[in-house]
Amino acid sequence: MKLSDLDLILEKAQEAFVAMNAYALRRRVALMNTIADEIEALGPELIQTAMAESNLPEARLNGEKARTVFQWRSYADALGKGYSLDASIDTANPQRAVPKPDIRKTNVGLGPVAVFGASNFPFAFSTAGGDTASAIAAGCPVVVKAHPGHPKTSQIMADAISRGVAKSGFPEGTFAHIFTDTIEEAQALVAHPVIKAVGFTGSNRGGLALVEVANKRKEPIPVFAEMGSINPVFLLPGKLGTAGAELAKQYAGSLTLGVGQFCTNPGLLITEDSPAVDGFIEALNQEIVNILPAPMLNAGIAVAYRGNREKVIGQSGVELVAVAAAEAAEGQGAATVATVSGVDFLINDELQTEVFGPFALIVKCRNADEMLAVTEKLHGQLTATLLATSDDLASHRELVAAIQNKCGRIIFNNFPTGVEVCKSMHHGGPFPSSSNSQFTSVGPDAIKRFTRPLSFQNWPDEFLPDELKNANPLGIWRTVDNEITRERL
């Protein structure tokens, strides 16, 4: 891609942003539902193409397509209800000693957004994924850099979005889809002055590289990067004593789901060493050896999995305890489990490296104090899971508090694979799991990443945005003089 071509694409994106600012909110809602219709109407070609490019099974891809359509519709619904606008009004009080002005606030779009798709979700986190949907919901044109792992799939999705844009009467620059061959071209997209924010899902290295480019701009911009996470699971004594074998089976299922290629894959398990833990590991071993190796997303990811797995296994104090009995063919990932002591974990940061695939490291701590020390050593995570009884929680309050400081979502007696698309979901976490822990990349609140607050002081009602007008023509919930209401003024 020539830089002159990028200039033209972004010039159209900026023109579209200006035009979109003048459109009623309902037009944007209609656009998103039309795009959802176009994606939903895609036939077998989409699934077959994605299967060929990603090695993902048909059932998984059908489910992911439905999730993608739901994202567009649910974000459209949230936008229509005003969730992302945070409309608030403080009415004037001219009788006050110092007269109080009328002040009204809403959220408006930042401007054109660059989106970098993920390899492991070719629909839901890629060209037509949540970043694209939430940016358009915010009123921001989007330029998607197609993921090289599934270029044909990306193009099919891009064409569907473009059809939706055209049918809805939005400017051509509302959406653009580009292929880049070099890191320099991707960096040029982020560095371009028209771009006002970036959405990214992928590796720490890739995300941090974009953050660096964005911070070096004359006008720094936010990069909302969801990056690596090992999603620790804390197995507490009471729970282990009541359901060890069943937990081993459930853990193996979560660990190997999708060949371990989920951003919420539980790659670390932390527990207090005991005979019961030995029994858990033996039960887990029996599950792991019987899980057949399966193709990973592409050959490069399979090579990286094997390399990173061997790097961790080769660390001092790490012991290999379980591996799939069947030999993995080229391009496949074999489920693997290793153990290490809490002491060795505490002195070796390499053991916190994400191994993208079906690999787990079990940290066996000597006691509750060492378990707390291991927790405090952890980097920021997308998720953390507690397998515990109520009594466990009551007797490990300090541990539970420490875990909450390390993650964006804390899970009780469940496993993290599977991210619900809903308003209360937070898919993000303290650095380095994401570049900004205040925002989620899943659920309607993801729209807020690409907005900024704008206050209107003493403005004539007829010139205010609909969400701030006295009559409340959108019928949304607003905060008026510190009270939440849908009533007109």
C-alpha positions in Angstrom: 0.0 0.0 0.0 1.4 3.4 -1.0 1.3 6.2 1.6 -0.4 8.4 -1.0 -3.2 5.8 -1.0 -3.4 6.0 2.8 -3.7 9.8 2.6 -6.7 9.5 0.3 -8.4 6.9 2.4 -8.0 9.0 5.5 -9.1 12.1 3.8 -12.4 10.4 3.0 -12.6 9.1 6.6 -12.3 12.7 7.9 -15.0 13.9 5.5 -17.2 11.1 6.7 -16.6 12.0 10.4 -17.8 15.6 9.7 -20.9 14.3 7.9 -21.7 11.8 10.6 -21.6 14.5 13.3 -24.6 16.1 11.6 -26.7 12.9 11.4 -29.3 12.1 14.0 -28.4 9.3 16.4 -31.2 7.1 15.0 -29.4 7.0 11.6 -26.4 5.6 13.2 -28.5 3.0 15.0 -30.1 2.0 11.7 -26.7 1.8 10.0 -25.4 -0.7 12.6 -28.5 -2.9 12.3 -28.2 -2.8 8.5 -24.6 -3.9 8.8 -25.7 -6.7 11.1 -28.3 -7.7 8.5 -25.5 -7.9 5.8 -23.3 -10.1 8.0 -26.2 -12.3 9.0 -27.0 -12.8 5.3 -23.6 -14.1 4.4 -23.8 -17.7 3.3 -21.6 -20.8 3.4 -18.7 -19.1 1.6 -17.9 -17.1 4.8 -17.7 -20.2 7.0 -15.8 -22.3 4.4 -13.3 -19.6 3.8 -12.7 -19.0 7.5 -12.3 -22.8 8.0 -9.7 -23.0 5.3 -7.7 -19.9 6.6 -7.9 -20.5 10.4 -8.3 -24.3 10.9 -11.3 -23.5 13.1 -14.2 -26.0 13.0 -17.6 -25.2 11.4 -19.6 -25.2 14.6 -17.2 -22.8 16.3 -17.4 -20.4 13.3 -21.2 -20.5 13.1 -21.3 -19.6 16.8 -18.8 -16.8 16.3 -20.8 -15.4 13.3 -23.9 -15.3 15.5 -21.9 -13.6 18.2 -20.7 -11.0 15.8 -24.2 -10.2 14.5 -25.3 -9.9 18.2 -22.5 -7.5 18.9 -23.6 -5.1 16.2 -27.3 -5.3 17.2 -26.6 -5.1 21.0 -24.3 -2.1 20.6 -26.9 -0.4 18.3 -29.6 -1.0 21.0 -27.3 0.4 23.7 -26.6 3.4 21.5 -30.3 4.0 20.9 -31.0 3.8 24.7 -28.2 6.4 25.3 -26.0 4.2 27.4 -22.8 5.4 25.9 -23.8 9.1 25.8 -23.9 9.5 29.6 -26.2 12.5 29.1 -26.3 14.8 32.1 -28.0 18.2 32.7 -27.5 20.7 35.5 -30.2 23.4 35.1 -29.5 27.1 35.7 -30.2 28.8 38.9 -30.0 32.6 38.3 -31.2 33.3 41.9 -28.1 31.9 43.5 -25.6 34.4 45.0 -23.3 33.5 42.2 -25.7 32.7 39.3 -25.4 29.1 38.2 -25.4 28.5 34.4 -27.2 25.8 32.5 -24.7 23.1 31.7 -25.3 19.9 29.8 -22.9 17.1 28.9 -22.8 14.3 26.4 -20.2 12.0 24.7 -19.2 12.6 21.1 -17.0 10.7 18.8 -13.2 11.2 18.8 -12.7 11.0 15.1 -11.5 8.3 12.6 -10.3 5.1 14.3 -7.7 2.5 13.2 -8.6 -1.1 14.1 -6.2 -4.0 14.0 -7.9 -7.4 13.9 -7.0 -10.5 15.9 -6.0 -13.9 14.5 -7.9 -16.1 16.9 -11.4 -14.7 16.3 -11.7 -14.0 12.5 -15.2 -12.6 12.9 -15.8 -11.3 16.4 -12.5 -9.6 17.0 -11.4 -8.9 13.5 -12.6 -6.8 10.5 -16.3 -6.8 11.6 -15.5 -7.3 15.3 -16.3 -5.4 18.5 -13.7 -2.7 17.9 -15.2 -1.8 14.5 -18.8 -2.0 15.8 -18.1 0.1 18.9 -16.2 2.8 17.0 -19.0 3.2 14.5 -21.5 3.3 17.3 -19.5 6.2 18.8 -19.8 8.1 15.5 -16.3 7.4 14.3 -15.3 6.2 10.8 -13.1 3.1 10.9 -10.0 2.0 8.9 -9.4 -1.7 9.5 -6.0 -3.2 8.9 -6.8 -6.7 7.8 -5.2 -9.5 9.7 -2.8 -11.5 7.4 -3.9 -14.8 8.9 -7.3 -14.7 7.2 -7.3 -12.1 4.4 -10.1 -13.7 2.3 -12.4 -13.9 5.4 -11.6 -10.3 6.2 -12.5 -9.2 2.7 -15.9 -11.0 2.8 -16.7 -9.2 6.1 -15.4 -5.9 4.8 -17.6 -6.1 1.7 -20.6 -6.8 4.0 -19.9 -3.7 6.0 -19.4 -1.6 2.9 -22.8 -2.8 1.6 -24.4 -1.8 4.8 -22.8 1.7 4.7 -24.0 2.2 1.1 -27.5 1.0 1.8 -27.8 3.3 4.8 -26.7 6.4 2.8 -23.5 7.0 4.8 -20.4 8.4 3.2 -17.9 6.0 1.6 -15.3 7.0 4.1 -17.3 5.6 7.0 -15.5 2.3 6.6 -12.2 1.3 4.9 -10.3 -1.9 4.7 -6.6 -2.1 3.9 -3.9 -4.7 3.6 -0.4 -3.8 4.6 2.8 -5.7 3.9 5.2 -4.1 6.4 5.4 -2.9 10.0 6.2 0.5 8.7 2.9 0.8 6.8 1.0 -0.3 9.9 2.8 2.3 12.0 2.1 5.0 9.3 -1.6 4.3 9.8 -1.3 4.9 13.6 1.0 8.0 13.1 -1.3 9.7 10.6 -2.8 12.9 12.0 -6.3 12.0 10.9 -6.4 8.9 13.2 -7.7 9.8 16.7 -7.7 6.4 18.4 -6.6 2.8 17.8 -8.2 -0.6 18.7 -6.0 -3.6 18.8 -6.2 -7.3 19.9 -3.0 -9.3 19.9 0.4 -9.8 21.4 2.2 -7.6 23.9 4.9 -6.9 21.4 2.4 -5.7 18.8 0.3 -3.7 21.1 3.2 -1.9 22.8 4.7 -1.1 19.4 1.5 0.7 18.5 1.4 2.5 21.9 4.9 3.7 21.3 4.0 5.2 17.9 0.9 6.8 19.2 2.7 8.4 22.1 5.4 9.8 19.8 2.9 11.7 17.7 2.8 15.5 17.8 -0.8 14.8 19.0 -0.7 11.6 21.1 -3.7 9.4 20.8 -5.2 6.6 22.9 -4.4 3.0 21.9 -6.9 0.5 23.4 -4.8 -2.7 23.2 -5.9 -6.0 24.6 -2.7 -8.0 24.9 -1.3 -11.0 26.6 -2.7 -12.7 29.8 -2.1 -16.0 31.6 -5.4 -15.8 33.5 -4.4 -17.4 36.8 -6.7 -19.9 38.5 -6.5 -20.1 42.3 -7.4 -23.5 43.7 -8.1 -23.2 47.4 -7.9 -26.1 49.9 -11.6 -26.5 50.8 -12.7 -26.7 47.3 -9.9 -29.0 46.3 -10.9 -31.4 49.1 -14.5 -31.6 47.9 -14.2 -31.8 44.1 -10.6 -32.4 43.0 -11.3 -34.9 40.2 -14.2 -33.0 38.7 -12.2 -29.7 38.8 -9.3 -31.4 37.0 -11.7 -32.4 34.2 -13.2 -28.9 34.0 -9.8 -27.3 34.0 -8.6 -29.5 31.2 -11.6 -28.6 29.1 -11.1 -24.9 29.6 -7.4 -25.1 29.0 -7.7 -27.0 25.7 -10.9 -25.3 24.4 -10.1 -24.0 20.9 -6.6 -25.5 21.2 -5.9 -23.0 24.0 -6.1 -20.1 21.6 -8.4 -17.8 23.7 -7.2 -14.6 25.2 -8.8 -15.9 28.5 -7.1 -19.3 28.4 -6.3 -20.3 32.0 -2.5 -20.9 31.6 -1.6 -20.7 35.3 -2.9 -22.5 38.3 -1.8 -21.5 41.8 -2.4 -23.7 44.9 -1.0 -24.8 48.2 1.0 -28.0 48.0 -0.6 -31.1 49.6 -1.4 -34.7 49.0 -4.8 -33.5 47.6 -2.9 -31.4 45.0 -1.0 -34.5 43.9 -4.3 -36.2 43.4 -5.6 -33.3 41.4 -2.5 -33.3 39.2 -2.8 -37.0 38.6 -6.5 -36.6 37.6 -5.5 -33.7 35.3 -2.7 -35.9 33.8 -5.3 -38.5 32.9 -7.4 -35.9 31.1 -4.5 -34.3 29.3 -3.0 -37.5 27.9 -6.3 -38.4 26.2 -6.8 -35.0 24.5 -5.8 -35.3 20.8 -3.5 -32.6 19.4 -5.3 -30.3 17.0 -4.4 -27.8 14.3 -3.6 -24.4 15.5 -4.7 -21.2 13.7 -1.7 -21.3 11.4 1.8 -22.8 11.1 3.5 -19.7 12.6 1.4 -19.9 15.8 2.1 -23.6 16.1 5.8 -23.0 15.9 5.6 -20.2 18.4 3.6 -22.4 20.8 6.2 -25.2 20.7 9.0 -22.7 21.2 7.4 -20.8 24.1 6.3 -24.1 25.8 9.8 -25.5 25.6 11.3 -22.2 26.9 9.1 -22.4 30.0 9.6 -26.1 30.6 13.4 -25.5 30.3 13.4 -23.0 33.2 15.0 -23.9 36.5 12.6 -25.9 38.8 10.0 -26.6 36.2 8.9 -30.2 35.8 6.9 -31.6 32.9 4.0 -33.7 34.3 1.5 -34.2 31.5 1.4 -34.1 27.7 -1.0 -35.4 25.1 -0.2 -39.1 24.4 -0.7 -38.8 20.7 2.2 -37.1 18.8 1.4 -33.7 17.4 1.8 -33.3 13.7 3.2 -30.2 12.0 0.9 -27.3 12.7 -0.8 -28.9 15.7 -0.7 -28.1 19.4 -0.4 -30.8 22.0 -1.9 -30.1 25.5 0.8 -29.9 28.1 1.0 -29.3 31.9 4.1 -28.5 34.0 4.6 -27.7 37.7 7.0 -25.4 39.6 7.4 -24.4 43.2 6.3 -21.1 44.6 9.9 -20.3 45.5 11.1 -20.8 41.9 8.1 -18.9 40.5 8.9 -15.9 42.7 12.4 -15.5 41.4 11.8 -16.0 37.7 9.7 -13.5 35.6 10.1 -15.8 32.6 7.5 -18.0 34.1 4.8 -15.3 33.6 5.4 -15.4 29.8 2.1 -16.2 28.0 2.3 -19.5 26.1 -0.4 -19.0 23.5 -1.9 -22.5 23.3 -3.0 -25.5 25.5 -0.3 -25.1 28.1 -0.6 -24.8 31.9 1.9 -24.2 34.6 0.9 -25.2 38.1 2.5 -23.3 40.9 2.7 -25.3 44.2 3.1 -23.0 47.2 4.2 -24.1 50.6 1.5 -22.2 52.4 -1.0 -19.4 52.3 1.6 -16.8 52.8 3.6 -17.9 49.8 0.4 -18.1 47.8 -0.2 -14.4 48.6 3.4 -13.5 47.7 3.0 -15.3 44.3 -0.2 -13.3 43.7 1.4 -10.0 44.5 4.2 -10.9 42.0 1.8 -11.4 39.2 1.5 -9.0 36.3 -1.9 -7.5 35.3 -4.4 -10.0 33.9 -7.7 -10.0 31.9 -9.2 -12.6 34.3 -8.5 -14.4 37.6 -10.5 -17.4 38.8 -11.1 -18.6 42.4 -12.1 -22.3 42.8 -13.2 -22.1 46.4 -15.8 -22.7 49.1 -17.4 -19.9 51.1 -15.2 -20.9 54.0 -12.1 -20.6 51.7 -13.1 -17.0 50.8 -13.6 -16.1 54.5 -10.2 -17.5 55.5 -8.3 -16.0 52.5 -9.6 -12.4 52.5 -6.2 -10.8 52.0 -5.5 -13.1 49.0 -8.9 -12.3 47.5 -8.2 -8.6 47.8 -4.8 -9.0 46.2 -6.3 -11.0 43.3 -8.8 -8.2 42.7 -5.9 -5.7 42.2 -4.5 -7.9 39.4 -7.4 -8.5 37.0 -10.3 -7.0 35.1 -12.7 -9.9 35.8 -12.7 -12.1 38.9 -14.5 -15.4 38.5 -15.9 -17.7 41.3 -16.1 -21.5 40.7 -16.2 -21.2 36.9 -13.7 -20.9 34.2 -12.7 -17.8 32.2 -13.0 -19.1 28.6 -16.1 -17.5 27.2 -16.7 -13.7 27.3 -20.4 -12.7 27.6 -21.4 -9.6 25.5 -23.2 -7.5 28.1 -23.1 -4.2 29.8 -21.5 -5.5 33.0 -18.7 -7.4 31.3 -15.2 -5.9 31.6 -12.8 -7.4 29.1 -9.6 -5.6 29.9 -7.3 -5.5 32.9 -4.3 -3.9 34.5 -1.1 -3.5 32.4 0.2 -5.5 30.5 -3.0 -7.4 29.8 -4.3 -4.2 28.3 -3.0 -0.8 27.7 -5.8 1.0 29.5 -7.5 -0.9 32.3 -10.3 1.7 32.6 -12.0 0.4 29.4 -13.5 -2.8 28.1 -13.3 -4.2 24.6 -16.5 -6.3 25.0 -20.0 -5.1 25.8 -21.8 -1.8 25.2 -19.3 0.1 27.4 -16.7 -0.6 24.7 -18.3 2.3 22.8 -17.0 4.8 25.4 -13.4 4.1 24.3 -13.9 6.1 21.2 -15.8 9.1 22.7 -14.9 12.2 24.6 -17.1 14.4 26.9 -18.5 17.7 25.5 -20.3 20.2 27.7 -22.7 22.8 26.4 -23.2 25.9 28.6 -26.2 28.2 28.2 -27.0 26.9 24.7 -30.4 27.5 23.0 -32.5 24.3 23.3 -33.1 24.0 19.6 -29.4 23.9 18.8 -28.5 21.2 21.4 -28.0 17.5 20.5 -31.2 15.6 20.8 -30.0 13.8 24.0 -29.7 17.1 25.8 -32.9 18.9 24.6 -35.5 19.7 27.2 -38.1 17.4 25.5 -35.8 14.4 25.6 -36.9 13.3 22.1 -34.8 10.2 22.2 -36.6 9.1 25.4 -33.3 8.1 27.1 -32.3 8.0 30.7 -30.4 11.1 31.7 -29.0 12.6 35.0 -30.9 15.8 35.6 -29.9 17.8 38.6 -28.3 14.7 40.1 -31.4 12.5 39.6 -31.7 9.8 37.0 -34.9 10.3 34.9 -36.4 10.0 31.5 -38.8 12.9 32.0 -38.7 16.0 29.9 -37.8 19.3 31.4 
